[in-house]
Amino acid sequence: MRLHSVLSTPLMVFLARTVYGEGKVRDPGELTDGSRFPTEDSLRRHLLAAFVPTVYRPRAAEEPTADGPHRGRAPQWTPEHAQRWLGHLARDLVRAGRERQDIAWWRIGHSLSTSTRALAVAAVSALCVALPVWLAEALIAVFGEVRFVAAVTEGAALGLGAGITAGVLYAGMATFGGSVFAPSRVRLRLRRGPGAGRRPVRTFAARSGAMVLAGLAMGVGVSCTLTLQRVLYQDWSFTSAEVLRVLATDALLLGLIFGMAFGAVFGLTAMLEAPLDVSSAATPGSLLAANRRTVRAQLCVTVPALALAIAFGGGLVCGLLDPLLGPLVWLPQDAVVIGTVGGIGGGLSYALCFTAWGQWLIFVRLLLPLQGRLPWRTDVFLRDAYHRGVLRRTGAVYQFRHVHLQHHFAHAGDPEG
């Protein structure tokens, strides 16, 4: 009677067939052992617990999937690893009393705390800015003399300022704006019809406002770095009134230059973004690939756009403020170097830290695997779990085959620290 009652649901029938079906090594007669399984609940727990070891048992080889990037042999996930990774995904779905069912690739990284994600964004943005600076200094060294220590210090200081700015901006957006950075596409025409101008204008204002503040902060950081360079290598004094005047002037000028450039370019980028209908996507992999192409296209546009906006905006700002602040100099070589570094650093930071694909790359492909919470190829693991029957697919998202499976994985083992 216990067994008959347990097998009255489709899920339990599926689990029993999977664990004890034809060709399996387990003896189905053990399910009738009353001393081992005295209650219906113990039978259900047994079938749930035996599911992963059964479907992830070692296999000689597996057929390649039509929608997968890999060909031939699939990775041999161990039951222990699969249990841990599935448990992480399930716990993220049920945490904080807001249970969800969709395993969306652009949300998986949000299983990390906001502080951890903000620190990661800060580190990535710092590298995005520091590397172009070091590369520019290396190119300059080919044609002239460059102090190695000064070049390294300048790149590190500029990267640190950019990283702090990006980290604080991300933390604010995640905490107060609830930003998810969902997949988007680029549209070439703005929405038309009644009230056509309201949404694009509001979108532009919201994005450009945040980026103007980020640009102002970036300008202050760059001015502080330049002043530090002068103090260390040109025998300037921190207590000199001239140094303080130059610091304040540079902070104002560079803040306005970066703020205007960031606000205009990223505001227009936001206006040309349109959310994708994730329910109509064929597979999660196809949506991921589409968003990756979108981000690459945006990167190809934002880098030169930022470089030009900074280069020409610098001349415009200096020309407008020259009567008020005295003689201001914006040399062509300054425009080229600062514009190029700002364009590359700003474009890369945006692509990697403030897009759905960038979040996937940093958090899901790097941080979570480093912590052992997910495999290095999470996309392959999810697709493999779907083919093994652990997950089901609904458009662009995965779900556990049944909510009872989700609860089982969420509560199996010790919670992650």
Disulfide bonds with the S-S distance in Angstrom:
none
